[in-house]
Amino acid sequence: MKDVLMQTYIIALPILLGYIVWLLQEQKKKQVQDAKERDERIAEERKKRDANSAGTMLLLRVQLIEYHGKYMKLGKIPSYAYENFCEMYEAYHRLGGNGMITKMKQEIEELHLKQKGE
C-alpha cells in the first residue's frame, strides 16, 4: 500500500507542479498584456488631452486678440470685459501660452487703469 501511494505521489507531484507553473505563467502573460493595454490607453488619452489643451489655448488666444483689438480701438474697456479678459488670460497662461498675449494684457491693464482714473 505504501508503495502504491509513493508511486502515485511520484507520478502526480510533477504533473501537479507542472500545472501550477503553467497557471502562473499564464497569469504573468495576462498581467503583461493588461499592463501593455493600459499603457497604450493612457498614451492615447494623453494625446487627446494634449490636443484638447492646445485647441483650448488657441481658442483663448483668438478671443484675447479679438478683445484686445476691439477695446483698444474703442479706447475703453467695460469692467465685465476686463474681468473676462483677465480670466481668459489666466487660463491661457496656465495652459502654457505666453508671448504676445502678455503684452496685450499689459496694454488692456493700462487701458483699464486709465479708464478708472478718468
C-alpha positions in Angstrom: 0.0 0.0 0.0 2.8 2.3 0.9 4.5 1.6 -2.5 1.3 2.4 -4.3 1.0 5.7 -2.5 4.6 6.5 -3.2 4.3 5.7 -6.9 1.1 7.8 -7.1 2.9 10.6 -5.3 5.9 10.4 -7.6 3.7 10.5 -10.7 1.1 13.1 -9.6 3.5 15.6 -8.0 5.4 16.5 -11.2 2.1 16.8 -13.1 0.6 19.0 -10.3 3.7 21.2 -10.1 3.8 21.5 -13.9 0.1 22.6 -13.9 0.8 25.2 -11.2 3.8 26.5 -13.1 1.7 26.7 -16.3 -1.0 28.6 -14.4 1.5 31.1 -13.0 3.0 31.6 -16.5 -0.5 32.3 -17.9 -1.2 34.7 -15.1 2.0 36.5 -15.8 1.3 36.7 -19.5 -2.1 38.2 -18.7 -0.6 40.8 -16.4 1.9 41.8 -19.0 -0.8 42.1 -21.7 -3.1 44.1 -19.3 -0.2 46.4 -18.5 0.6 46.9 -22.1 -3.1 47.7 -23.0 -3.3 50.1 -20.0 -0.2 51.9 -21.1 -1.5 52.2 -24.7 -4.8 53.5 -23.4 -3.1 56.1 -21.1 -0.9 57.2 -24.0 -3.9 57.7 -26.2 -5.8 59.6 -23.5 -2.7 61.8 -23.0 -2.6 62.6 -26.7 -6.3 63.5 -26.7 -5.9 65.7 -23.6 -2.8 67.4 -25.1 -4.8 68.1 -28.3 -7.7 69.4 -26.3 -5.4 71.7 -24.3 -3.8 73.0 -27.4 -7.2 73.7 -29.0 -8.4 75.4 -25.9 -5.3 77.5 -25.8 -5.7 78.5 -29.4 -9.4 79.5 -28.9 -8.4 81.6 -25.9 -5.7 83.3 -27.9 -8.2 84.2 -30.7 -10.6 85.5 -28.1 -8.0 87.5 -26.3 -6.7 89.0 -29.6 -10.3 90.0 -30.5 -10.9 91.6 -27.1 -7.6 93.4 -27.3 -8.3 94.8 -30.8 -11.9 95.7 -30.0 -11.3 97.6 -26.8 -8.0 99.2 -27.8 -9.8 100.6 -30.8 -12.6 101.8 -28.5 -10.1 103.3 -26.1 -12.0 101.9 -23.1 -13.0 98.5 -21.7 -16.0 97.8 -19.6 -15.4 96.1 -16.2 -17.1 92.9 -17.2 -15.0 92.7 -20.4 -11.8 93.4 -18.4 -12.7 90.6 -15.9 -13.3 88.2 -18.8 -10.1 89.2 -20.4 -8.1 88.6 -17.2 -9.8 85.2 -16.6 -9.1 84.1 -20.1 -5.5 85.3 -19.9 -5.0 83.3 -16.6 -6.5 80.2 -18.2 -4.4 80.8 -21.4 -1.2 81.2 -19.3 -1.9 78.1 -17.2 -2.2 76.1 -20.5 1.3 77.3 -21.3 0.5 80.3 -23.5 2.6 83.5 -23.3 4.4 85.9 -25.5 2.5 88.5 -27.4 -0.7 87.9 -25.3 1.2 89.1 -22.2 2.0 92.4 -23.9 -1.7 92.7 -24.9 -2.7 92.0 -21.3 -0.4 94.9 -20.1 -2.0 97.2 -22.7 -5.5 96.2 -21.6 -4.5 96.8 -17.9 -3.2 100.2 -18.8 -6.4 101.0 -20.6 -8.4 99.8 -17.6 -6.3 101.9 -15.2 -6.6 104.9 -17.5 -10.3 104.5 -17.6 -10.5 104.2 -13.8 -8.5 107.4 -13.5 -11.0 109.4 -15.5 
